[in-house]
Amino acid sequence: MATSLNSVSELLPLKVMNLGVTPYLEVWELQKSLQKELIEGTGVDTLIICQHPATITLGSSASETNILANKDRLSELKVSVFQIERGGDVTYHGPGQLILYPIIDLKKHKKDVAWYLRILEQSIIAVSYTHLRAHETKANLVCRLLLE
């Protein structure tokens, strides 16, 4: 589906925070703070863009047995592990992986899940065009985050 600027503009104003490489816990606390502000009616819709140092998150369906490395190996590799509130299993986050966290008050917008997913996809594409630059190499096409 092509990016529709009219559709993406439905989320405006949208504050974009480009945090660069930031520890997972710090970004999680920021998300909770922004969520609280939205609930209290004092916040604005926000999109957090970041990368994390090596981190594994365990969703509500996860078991630590699904992590293939033992705790000593994770410590040696400096991989942080967090049990979190979202659904799902084990997820790895690490340097070079662009992560986008939308903190959006859906009461201000349509409450339709299909609409939200479409807007979310289009917003990520639009932000990617703004914040990423593609570089052609002989081997492959590499995208890097512009943190300048």
C-alpha positions as CSV (number, residue, x, y, z in Angstrom):
1,M,0.0,0.0,0.0
2,A,1.4,3.4,-1.0
3,T,2.0,5.9,1.8
4,S,-0.8,8.5,1.9
5,L,0.2,11.8,3.4
6,N,-3.4,12.6,4.0
7,S,-3.8,9.4,6.0
8,V,-0.6,10.0,8.0
9,S,-1.6,13.6,8.7
10,E,-4.6,12.1,10.6
11,L,-2.1,11.5,13.5
12,L,-0.8,15.1,13.5
13,P,0.4,16.7,15.6
14,L,2.8,13.9,16.3
15,K,5.9,14.5,18.4
16,V,8.8,12.5,17.1
17,M,11.6,11.8,19.6
18,N,14.8,10.4,18.1
19,L,16.7,9.0,21.1
20,G,19.6,7.2,19.3
21,V,21.0,4.3,21.2
22,T,19.2,4.3,24.6
23,P,18.9,1.6,27.3
24,Y,15.7,-0.3,27.1
25,L,14.6,0.5,30.7
26,E,15.1,4.2,30.1
27,V,12.8,4.1,27.0
28,W,10.3,1.9,28.8
29,E,10.0,4.4,31.7
30,L,9.6,7.2,29.1
31,Q,6.8,5.3,27.4
32,K,5.0,4.9,30.8
33,S,5.4,8.6,31.5
34,L,4.1,9.6,28.1
35,Q,1.2,7.2,28.5
36,K,0.3,8.7,31.9
37,E,0.3,12.2,30.4
38,L,-2.1,11.1,27.6
39,I,-4.4,9.5,30.2
40,E,-4.4,12.7,32.2
41,G,-5.1,14.8,29.1
42,T,-1.8,16.7,29.3
43,G,0.3,14.7,26.7
44,V,0.6,14.6,23.0
45,D,0.8,11.7,20.6
46,T,4.4,10.7,20.3
47,L,6.6,8.4,18.2
48,I,9.8,7.3,19.9
49,I,12.6,6.3,17.5
50,C,15.6,4.5,19.1
51,Q,17.9,1.6,19.2
52,H,18.8,-0.4,22.3
53,P,22.0,-2.0,23.5
54,A,21.7,-5.8,23.3
55,T,18.4,-6.5,25.1
56,I,16.0,-9.4,25.3
57,T,12.4,-8.8,26.4
58,L,10.1,-11.5,27.6
59,G,6.4,-11.0,26.9
60,S,3.5,-12.5,28.8
61,S,3.7,-15.8,26.9
62,A,7.5,-16.1,27.2
63,S,9.6,-18.6,29.2
64,E,13.2,-18.0,30.1
65,T,13.8,-21.5,28.7
66,N,13.1,-20.0,25.2
67,I,16.4,-18.0,25.6
68,L,19.1,-20.3,24.2
69,A,22.0,-18.7,26.1
70,N,22.3,-19.2,29.9
71,K,22.5,-16.3,32.3
72,D,26.3,-16.4,32.5
73,R,26.7,-16.2,28.7
74,L,24.1,-13.3,28.6
75,S,26.1,-11.5,31.3
76,E,29.3,-12.1,29.4
77,L,27.8,-10.6,26.2
78,K,26.3,-7.7,28.2
79,V,22.7,-8.6,27.2
80,S,20.0,-7.3,29.5
81,V,16.8,-9.3,30.0
82,F,13.5,-7.8,31.0
83,Q,10.0,-9.3,31.7
84,I,7.5,-6.8,30.2
85,E,3.8,-6.3,30.0
86,R,3.2,-6.9,26.3
87,G,2.0,-10.2,24.9
88,G,4.2,-12.5,22.9
89,D,7.3,-14.5,23.5
90,V,11.1,-13.6,23.5
91,T,12.2,-10.6,21.4
92,Y,15.7,-9.4,20.8
93,H,16.6,-5.7,20.4
94,G,20.0,-4.5,19.6
95,P,22.3,-1.9,18.0
96,G,21.5,-1.3,14.3
97,Q,17.9,-2.3,14.8
98,L,15.5,0.7,14.4
99,I,12.7,0.6,16.9
100,L,9.6,2.8,16.8
101,Y,7.3,3.1,19.8
102,P,4.0,4.9,19.1
103,I,2.4,6.4,22.2
104,I,-1.0,7.4,20.8
105,D,-4.3,8.4,22.4
106,L,-6.7,6.4,20.2
107,K,-9.7,8.2,21.8
108,K,-8.6,11.3,19.8
109,H,-8.7,9.2,16.6
110,K,-10.8,6.5,15.0
111,K,-11.1,3.4,17.3
112,D,-11.0,1.0,14.4
113,V,-8.1,-1.5,14.7
114,A,-7.7,-1.8,10.9
115,W,-7.4,2.0,10.7
116,Y,-4.8,2.1,13.5
117,L,-2.7,-0.6,11.9
118,R,-2.8,1.1,8.5
119,I,-1.9,4.5,10.0
120,L,0.8,2.9,12.0
121,E,2.3,1.3,9.0
122,Q,2.1,4.5,6.9
123,S,3.6,6.5,9.7
124,I,6.5,4.2,10.0
125,I,7.1,4.4,6.3
126,A,6.9,8.2,6.3
127,V,9.3,8.5,9.3
128,S,11.6,6.0,7.7
129,Y,11.8,8.2,4.5
130,T,12.6,11.2,6.8
131,H,15.1,9.5,9.1
132,L,16.8,6.9,7.0
133,R,19.1,7.2,4.1
134,A,19.8,4.2,1.8
135,H,23.4,3.5,0.7
136,E,24.1,1.2,-2.3
137,T,27.1,-1.1,-1.8
138,K,28.4,-3.8,-4.1
139,A,27.0,-6.5,-1.8
140,N,23.7,-5.1,-0.9
141,L,21.6,-2.1,0.0
142,V,22.2,-0.9,3.6
143,C,20.1,1.5,5.5
144,R,21.5,3.4,8.4
145,L,19.8,5.7,11.0
146,L,20.8,9.3,10.6
147,L,21.5,10.4,14.1
148,E,23.2,13.6,13.2
